[in-house]
Amino acid sequence: MKRFADCSIPAAMTDTPQNCLGIDYIFIRYGLNDRAKIENFVENFPKHFAELCDRLRRDHPAAELIPMTVIPFSSKEASEQINGLVRQAAAAENLEVFDIYPRYAAELSKGVNSLNYRRYPLAKVPAQYHPLVQSFVHGPSVEVMGNELDPILGDLPGWYSDRHPNLAGYNVIADETAKYLSKRLRHKKAKTLSASQ
């Protein structure tokens, strides 16, 4: 996120009217990958979050910023730490938090690995299965968006270790986001109607 906040806008975009892309809402999903990459994460998170919000407000003044909690990814304690930071930083910016965590966690209770894709080093896949995984090979990894190889490779140590969402995971995020946004849109419409009367 820090790299994004620091990046420069291409010259071709600086002459265009603000909010030229018609961006009404910006969902901020920040923390999971940054936790491992940012030095003194707990201390720097609020500063980086504020810098990002400043940048987004400057570049898209008409857009509503909506910070989101993270999805379950490792331990509950790690998720709670990041989500606590998100809530604190959002409060400092006077922003409402969209809490995706409970819905995603509820869906994971139906199958702990049902919403994550499989990314596994090809070098660790037994040679006899290489023809089977051929169509799933991307660079040095086997990458599977579903569970079709689980019955065969699911016993390999680390097969389920990648916690990035698969298509089902992104469908959960999309569905919950649509529900959240539709409530906001209805509220906004009702507020506009009452103001015009």
ABEGO torsion letter per residue (X at the ends): XAAAAABBBBAAAAABBBGAAGBABBBBBBGAAAAAABBGAAAAAAAAAAAAAAAAAAABAABBBBBBBBBBABBAAAAAAAAAAAAAAAAAAGBBBBBAAAAAAAAAAAEAAAABBBBBBAAABBAAAAAAAAAABBEABBBBABAAAAAAAAABBGAAABABBBAAAAAAAAAAAAAAAAAAAAAAAAAAAAAAX
